Amino acid sequence: MRLPRILIIAVAVITMAGAMLADLVIPELAAQHAFNPAWPPHAKFHDAQYMVMTVLLGLIGLVLALRPGGSEVCRVTVQAALSPRREGSAVRVSAGGQAQA
């Protein structure tokens, strides 16, 4: 398995687990978030929404990284993320899969 794919998989797993650990599992942090009695119900709703969103985003990343042909998607993603860009410029991907600023 190539490095870009490994990086995408690692970030996806950390994304999926991080919010759940911080907001539900680790008692000291959960007391400040999901189980905080000072938070109104609407704030708790948004915390739950955030947790579901991060799990789904991590799952999408895993699916894209682990599917057949996913190594090309991972390579272009990592290349685009690491390439230096000017403020406000968009990254375009050419037909050959090369990220261009």
C-alpha positions in Angstrom: 0.0 0.0 0.0 1.4 3.4 -0.9 2.0 6.3 1.4 -0.8 8.6 0.2 -3.4 5.9 0.7 -2.0 5.1 4.2 -2.2 8.8 5.1 -5.8 9.1 3.9 -6.8 6.0 5.8 -5.1 7.2 9.0 -6.8 10.6 8.8 -10.2 9.0 8.1 -9.9 6.7 11.1 -8.7 9.6 13.4 -11.6 11.7 12.1 -14.1 9.0 12.8 -12.8 8.2 16.3 -11.7 11.6 17.5 -15.0 13.3 17.9 -16.6 10.2 19.5 -13.7 9.9 22.0 -13.6 13.5 22.9 -17.4 14.0 23.2 -18.7 10.7 24.5 -16.0 8.3 25.7 -13.3 10.2 27.6 -15.0 11.2 30.9 -13.2 14.5 31.5 -13.9 15.7 28.0 -17.4 14.3 27.8 -18.3 16.2 30.9 -17.5 19.4 29.1 -19.4 18.5 25.9 -22.2 16.0 25.5 -22.9 15.5 29.2 -22.4 19.1 30.2 -25.6 20.0 32.3 -24.9 23.7 31.6 -25.4 23.3 27.8 -28.9 24.0 26.5 -30.5 21.2 24.4 -29.8 23.1 21.2 -26.1 23.1 21.9 -26.2 19.4 22.6 -28.0 18.8 19.3 -25.2 20.6 17.5 -22.6 18.5 19.4 -24.4 15.3 18.3 -24.7 16.7 14.7 -20.9 17.3 14.7 -20.2 13.8 16.0 -22.4 12.2 13.3 -20.9 14.4 10.6 -17.3 13.5 11.5 -18.1 9.8 11.5 -19.7 10.1 8.1 -16.8 12.1 6.7 -14.3 9.6 8.0 -16.4 6.8 6.5 -16.5 8.5 3.1 -12.7 8.9 3.3 -12.2 5.2 4.1 -14.5 4.2 1.2 -12.7 6.4 -1.3 -9.3 5.2 0.0 -10.1 1.5 0.1 -12.0 1.1 -3.2 -10.3 -0.3 -6.3 -8.5 2.6 -8.1 -8.6 4.6 -4.9 -4.8 5.0 -4.8 -5.1 7.6 -7.7 -7.7 9.5 -5.8 -5.5 9.5 -2.7 -2.4 10.5 -4.6 -4.2 13.5 -6.1 -5.8 14.5 -2.8 -2.6 14.4 -0.9 -0.7 16.2 -3.7 -3.4 18.9 -3.8 -3.4 19.3 0.0 0.4 19.6 0.2 1.0 21.8 -2.8 1.7 25.5 -2.0 -1.1 27.8 -3.2 -1.7 31.5 -3.3 -4.6 32.9 -1.2 -7.8 32.5 -3.1 -6.5 30.3 -5.8 -8.2 27.1 -6.7 -6.6 23.7 -7.3 -7.4 22.2 -10.7 -6.8 18.5 -11.6 -5.7 17.9 -15.2 -6.9 15.0 -17.2 -3.7 13.1 -16.3 -4.5 13.4 -12.6 -1.9 16.1 -11.8 -3.0 18.8 -9.3 -2.3 22.3 -10.6 -2.5 25.5 -8.7 
